[in-house]
Amino acid sequence: MKALFLAAAALAMASSAASASVLVVDFEASNVTPGQYSYASDTAGYSQPSGSSVSLSGVGFSGTSGVQNNAPAWGFPAAPGAGTNAAFLQSYSSSNLGVITIDTGTLVAGQSYTVSFDSVARPGYGADPFTVSYGGLSKTIDPGLSWVSSTWSFTAIDGQNLVFSATRIDGDHASGLDNIAITAIPEPSTWALMILGFAGVGFLAYRRRPGTVSITA
């Protein structure tokens, strides 16, 4: 019986570890330096310094999208968390819409996942509602003037990537995007193993408690 509980406990710990984020994109590893901002290569003429294009492994940028490092020109609230970089999706007249593509090739087909991310409107310019999509599913986000976290769930499909796309609006509108994290959703059988495992750990802890000794005069 003890061996069974120990095995269940080990499975619970493994299942708990498996539920941790399997993919995190916070844009801190991009090539954007303090106070600067870089657009995708096809709109790099708008960057500061002009001509610089954003680069980040596993992430594709096109149109009026990119990364800014708390750049005053953007006016976003400071990037959430400990970092200083945040991506942006922009709708600008006569330019290609901002699109950011996250490579999800490491996800397991058929597995369910939850994606969370932070977003904010560009103050003084108005929000650009953007769409997050995967396969044939999509969700529209309309950010406010402070960073807010959103979540969305999907089932992994071979050959599909997670896409964040700006919405065409006349004028200059933009939204910030940061702290994208994808987490696996445990299957029902995994939850059952976790419950059994934690119950086993609690039972063993109870059995190991030292007994009390009464001393009488």
N, C-alpha and C positions, 0 to 999 in steps of 0.2 A: 504493500500500500504506500509506504514511504517513497519507494522508487517511482510509483505512478504520479504522486504529487510533485516530486522533483521534476519529472519529465514535463508535466503540465505547466509547472512554473517556468521552465526553460522555454516552452513554446509560447507562453504568454509574453515573456520578455522579448523573444524574437519577433512576435507579431506586433508588439508595441514599437519596436525599432523600425519595422517595415512601414508603419503608419507615418513616419517622419517625412518631411518634404523630400521628394525625389528630384526636384528641379527648382532652383532658385535663381532669379535674375533680378539683381538690384542696380545694375548699370554702373556699379563702382569700378568694374574692371575695364570700362571703355577707355578710349584714348583721349577723352576730353579732360582738359586741365582746369584748375581753379579759375572761376570768373569767365570762362569761355563757353561757347556752345557750337556744336557741329551738326550740320544737316547730313542727310543721305548724300551719296556721291552725285546723284542727278540734280541736286539743288544746293550743292556745296558753295555756290556763289553767295548764298545768304548767310553763311557761317561767319563766326568771329573767332579766329582770323578767317578772312575770306578765302575760300578754296579748300579749307580743311573739311574732311568728310569723316563721319563717325564710323568706328569699327569696334565690334564686340563679338567674340566667339559665340556661335550658336544663335545669334540674333541677326535678322536681316532688316535693314532700313531702306525705305524708298519714299519718293516724293518729299513733301514737307514734314518729315519726321526726323528725329535725332535725339541728342542728349545735351542737356545743359547742366552746368556746375554752379548752382545758385547764382546764375548770371543776372545782374541787375536788369538787363534789357528784357528779361522774361517776366520778372516780377512775381514768380510763383512764391508761395510760402516756402520756407526752408524745407529741403527734402526730408521726408519722415525717417525716423530711425537714426542710426549713427552715421549714415553716409551723407554725401554732399551732391551726388549725381541723381538726376531724374530724367526720364525720357519725356518727349513731347510729341503730340499728334496735332497737326495744324491743317486748317482749311484756309487757303490763301488764294485770292482771285488770280486766275490765269496760271496757277501752278498745280502740279499733280498732288492729289490728296496724300496726306501722311499715312503710311502703313508700316507696322512693325510686326515681323514674323518671328515666332519663337520655335526653334527646332525641337520637336518632341519625339524624335526618333528613338530615344531611350525608353519610352513608355511601353508597357506590355499590352498588346492588342487584346481587347475584351475586358481589361481591367477598368474599374471605375475610378475616377480621380476627381478631386476638387481643386480648382484654381482660385487663389485669392490675389488681390492686387489693390494698390492704393491709387487714387486719382483725385485731381483737383482742377478747377477752371483757372484760366489765365486772367488774373484781376485786371479790370480796365478794358479788356477786349471781349469778354464774353466767352462762355464755355463752348467748346465744340463737342457735342455729343459724339461718342465713338461706339463702335460695335466690336465686341469680342466674339470670335466665331471659331468653331472647330467642326470639321466635316459639314454636315447640313444644318447644324444647330448654331444659334447666335443669340446674343443678348446685348441690348443697347444701354449704355451708361451715360447719364447726364450729370457731370460733376458739379459740386458747389464750390464755394470760395475757401474751403479748408479741406485738407486731406481726409478722405474717407475710404475705408476698406470695403471692398465688394467681394463676393464669392459666387462661384458658378461651378456646376458639376457636369461631367461628360464621360463617355466611355471611349477608351483609346481605340484608334483605327490605324492599321498600317498605312504609312505614306501620308498621313495628315499632320499638319502643323497648327499651332495656335496662332491666330491672327488678330491684331488690334488695328482697326481701320477708322480713320477720321470720317466725318460727314461733310458733304459739300454744303457750305453756307457762304453767302455773299459777304465780302469783307475779309477781315483778318480775325480768326477765332482759333483758340488752341486749348488743349487740355494736357495736364501733366500725368505721367504714369510711372509708378515705381513699385518695388518690392513684389514682383510676380513670384508666386510660390505654388508649385503643383504637388499635391499630396495624395497618395493612394487611399482609397476608401476600403477598409477591411471588409471581407466577405462575411456573411452571417456565421459560417462555420468558424471563422477566425475569431469573431467575437465570443463564441461559445468557448473556444479554447482559452481565450484570455481570461474569461470569468472563472473557468475551472482552475486555471493556473494561479490566479490571484487568491482564490479560495484555498488552494493547497498551501500557498505561502503563509496565509493567515493561520491555517490549522497547524502547520509545523511550528510557527512562532508561539502559538498557544501551548502546544505540547511541551515546548522547551522552557516555558516559564518555570523558574525555581519555585518549589513548594514553600509554604510558610511554616515556620516552626514556633510553637507556643511554649513559652517558658513560664512556669509557675513557681512561686516561692514555696 
